[in-house]
Amino acid sequence: MKEKTFQQAVGFSVKDTIALFFLYETKESSKYPREVYFNFLETFPGRTVGYEYVARVAKNLEGEGALDSYTEGRKVRYQITEIGLNRLQRYRELYESRFSEIVLVLDRFYYDLTKNGEKPPKPSHELPEAFRSYFSKLISIKDIVRFMVFNIAQTRSTFSMADVEKQLLDRYGWAPSNGYLYNVSWELEELEYIVGRWPDERRTKRELKGTDLGNEFYEVIKESLTHQITMNRRYVHYMLRFCQNPERTAEIK
């Protein structure tokens, strides 16, 4: 059978997280699916998943040769195989590199939005291209852009989308494509959350300014983004710590 690519096998999906966790749980001794299910809920609070789904993931892993099963009484127990051990190591290494980069960006957003904890250092590099699609699965990119637009509009009489891009890169080490930035800008103008004009006939840089309606919407977007960042940052920190040292995940606050 052809080996899955990383994109196919590992992502931010609940399924892949459960697969990694199931392999880890059965590394030292065999487990009932229900044991793994309750341990998963305890280790990753806020990530709700049904027991039947966890049991189905176990069956899939067995079919791929990563788990063996045997019956004890009327219940099935699973234990990891050599294939599973190799996959667990590969998963943990791949997860760690990707989560460690994304944590840097999320931590900066979290501090700016909540002012909780220690202020993270300024970005020394941008989020690598290979990880950008995973970041976009965690957080609404549109909400981030709208938040930054309204944030800048609070302190500047006029600004441009180039200013929005620069602020995102300077403060967080990440920004979406130019095309996406301008699509959001036009949408905000149509909704009258900002107003814009071309300062000259060359039409190279559109001059923007905030509106009272945009100022009101800013609080809504900020609250939504804060919730997203807080919940997903906690999850990514759990996953990163799990990959580095699974026994210490309970220490994360």
N, C-alpha and C positions, 0 to 999 in steps of 0.2 A: 504494500500500500504506500502511495506517495506521501512523503512527510509534509505536514502542514507548514505553511509559512508562519512567521511570527504574527502577522496581521490576522491570519485565520485562527491561529491557536490561542493567542494571548491578546487580551484587550482590557477594557475596563468593565466588561460585562459581569453580571452577577454569576453567570455560569462558569466563567473562567476562574473567578475568585473562589468559588466553591470547589472546583476541580483542584486548584492548588492546595486549598485547605484540607480537602479529603485526603490527598496524597500525604500531606504533612501529618495528619492525625493518625494515619495507619502506618507510619514509618517505624515506630517502636513496637507496636502491638496491633492485633486485629481489632476492629471496631464494628459495632452495629451502626447502620445508617442513622438511627435516631440519636445515638450518642454524638455523632459528628454534627448532626443538625443542631442540637442544643449547645454544643461547644461553639459552633459558628455564630449563633445568635449572641452568645455571651462575649465572644472575642470581638465581633464587629457590631456593636449596638447601633441601631438605626437602619441597618440593612435587613429589612424584613424579607423573608422568603419562606415558602411553604415546604413542609417536610417531603411531600411527594416530588417536588422539584429536586431536592437534594438526593433522594433515592434514585431518581432518573439519571442524574449526573454520575452517580456511582455505577449504574448499569452501563453507561456510555464508556466510562473509564475501563470497566471490565472488558467490554467488547474491543477496546483498543489495546488490551494486554497490559494496562498499567495497574490493574488490581486483579487479585484472585479472590474468589468467594468460596465459602463452605457453610453448611447448615449446622447450626447448633440448636437442638430441639426443633422448633419450627421457625427459628429466626436465622436470617442470613448475616454472616459476619464477613468483613472485607479486610484484606491485608495487601500491602503494597508489593509490587514485583520489581525485578531489576529494571525493567522498562520504566516503571513508575518512579523509581529512585532517580534514574537519569533525567526523566522529565521534570521531576520536582526541582532538582538542582538547576536545570536550564530555566525553568519558569522563574525561580527566585532571583537568578542573576539578571534576567531580562527585565523583570518587574522592577528590581531595585534601581537600575540605571535610569529607567523612564520615570519612575515615581520621584526619585531624588531631584530630577530637574524640574518637574512640575510643582513639587512642594515649594521650591524657591519662589516661583511666581505666585502661588496661592498665599504664601506667608506674607508677601508684600501687600497684596490686595487686602488680606485680613487685617493687617495692622492699620492700613489707611482707613478702612471702613469702621473699625471698632476701637482703635488705639489701645488694644489689649496686648499685654506681653511686651517683650523686648523688640525694639525696632530692628527689622532685618537690614542687612547691608544693601547698598545700592547694587544694581545688576552689574556684573563684570562681563556678561555676554548675554546674547539673546537666547530665548528658548530654542533649542535645536529644531530644525525643520522636521525631523523624523518624529517629534513628539507633539507637534502642533495639532494634529487631528485628534489625539487623545485628550488634549486640553479642551478642545471644542466639544467633546462629548460630556465633559463634566460641568461646564459653565456656559450659560447663554452668552454668546459672543455679542449679540445685539444689545443685551443689557449692559455689558461692559462698555461698549462704545457710547451708548446713550448716557450712561453714568458719567463718563469722562467729558462728553460734550456739555452736559449741564453743570458739571463741576467747574470747568473752565469758564463757562458763561457767568458763573457767580462772581468771578473776580476780574474779568476782562470786559471792556466795553465792546470790543470786536475780537474775533479770532478766525482761524481757518481750520480745515480738517487736517492740514499739515501740522498744525499746532497740537491737535488731538493725537495724531500718530506719534509725534515727538514726546509728548507727555507719557503716553503708554510705554514707549520704549525706555525712556529715562527712568521712570518710576518702577516699572514692573519687569522689564526685559522681554516684553512681548507686545505685538500689535498685529491686527488682522491685515489683510491685503488692502491696497489703496482702493481697489474697486469696491470692496465691501464697505469701507469707511464712507465712500461717497454715496453709495446706495442708502445707507442709514441716514446720512445727512439730508438727502432729498426727501426721504420719508418724513423726517422730523420737520422739514420746511412745509411739506404738504399738510401736516397736522397742526401747523402754526406753533410748534414748540420752540422753534428758532426762526429767524428771518434772515435772508441773505440777499446780497447784491453783488454785481460785478463792478469793481471800482474803475475799470477802464475797458476799452474795446477789445483788448487782447484776450480777455476771459480766461486767464490762466490761474487765478487764485480767487475763489469766491469768499467774500467777506461776510462773516456770520455774527449774529448777536442773539442773546437770549431774550425770552419773552416772559411775561408773568405766568402764562400757562405752562411754559417749560419749567419755571421755578417750582410750581406746584407739583408737576409730574416728577421732578428730581427726587423728592422725598419718597415717592412710591418706588421708583427704580432703585434707589439706594437701599431701601428696606428689602426688596426682592433679591438684590445682588448680595447683600450681607448674609441673608439666609442661605443662599446657594453656596457662597464661599465657605461659610462656617461649617455646614454639613459635609460638603465634599472635601474640604481641607482635612477635617477630622478623619474621614475615611482614608484619604491618601496617606496621612501620617500613620494610621494603623497598618496599612498595607506595606509602607516602607519599613516600619519597625518590624513587622512580621517577617519580611524578607531578610532583614539584617539580624534579628534576634527574636524569634517567635515567642520565647518565654517571657519577654518583657513588654508585650503589647498592653497588658493591663495597667502599666504605669502611665500611659498617655492620658493627658487631661484635655 
